[in-house]
Amino acid sequence: MAPRTFPLVKLTAKAGLAGGALYLVYSQGLLGSSDKGAHALHKAKAAVTPAVEEWTKYFGWQLPAVPKTEFSLCDAWNSGVRTVISALSIAPTKGCEYTQQGWKYIKELAK
């Protein structure tokens, strides 16, 4: 193989993996609404648990039990996105408020 073809093969493999991952994410509905994302997360959770148990039995590993928490990732799906969008939507208003408070503070210091 020529020295120039190896980087091209690596680039092609990376592009193929990225494209495949993007296709999988899109086909599972993870780029859609939060309801579709939560549904896909429930499906993944139902499929991963038996697969992990089967592989641990196959390899003879013993994994610790998953701790029970009150927090449900499925219920909080996309909550970070909602929080960021909410913060960005009120940023101009908060910026004006903080600017006004800053000017009042500077005026009081100047007196």
N, C-alpha and C positions, 0 to 999 in steps of 0.2 A: 504494500500500500504506500502511496506517495505521502510525503510529510504533510502536504496541504489538505489531504482528504480527511485526516483524523479530526481536526477541529470542525469540519463540516459534518461529520458523522455525529459528533457530540452535540452540535447545535441542532441537528435534525432530531436527535433523540430527546433533547430537552424540550423542543417545540412540540413534539408528539406527546410527551407526558403532560405538558401544560395544556395543550388542546384537549387531551383526553380528560384531564381533571376538570377543565371548564365545562366540557360537554356533560360529564357526570353530575356536576353541581347544578347545571341548568336543567337537566332531565329529571333530577330528583326534586326540583321546585325550590331549591335553597335561595334562588335569586328572586323569588316572587314575594308574595305578602308574608307577614309574620305567621299567619295561620298555616300556610303551606310549609314554611320553615319548621314550625313546631311539629307538624305532622311528619315531616321527613326525619326530624330528630327522634320522634317516638319510634318510627320504623327502624332507624339505625340502632337505637337502644335495644329494641327487641331482637335484632339480628346479631349484634355484637356479643351480648352476654352468653348465649349458647356456644358461639364460636370460640370465645376465650376459654370457656369451660372444657370444650372438646380438645383444644390445643394443650391446655395444662395437663389433662389426663394423658394425652399422647406423649408429651415430653416428660411426664412424671413430676412436674413442678407443683408446688402448692402455694397459691397466692393468698395473701391475707383477705379476710372478708371486707367487703366495701362498707365503710362506716355509714350508718343511717344519719341523714341530715334533714333538717326541716326545709332546706332550700331545694327547689326543683328547677333544674336547668331548663327543662321543657317549658315550664311556665314563664321563665324569665327570658325566653328566646327573643332576641332583638331588643331587649330593654336598654342595652347600652346605646344602640343606634337611636332609639327614641329619646334618651337622655341627652345625647349630643345634639340632635336636631332641635330639641326644646331649648337647650342652652344657646345655640346659635340664633334661634328666633328671638330670644329676649336680649341678646347681646347689645343691639343698638340702644334699646331703652335703658339698660343698666349702664352702658357707657355714658349716656347723657346724664344720668343721675350721679354717677361718680365724678364726672367732670364738674357738674354744678356744686357738689359737695367740696371738691378740691378748690374751686374758685372761692367759695365762701370761707374756707379755711385760710387760704392765702390772704384774702381781704381782712380777716380778723387778725392775722399776724402782722399785716402792714399798718394797722391802726395804732 
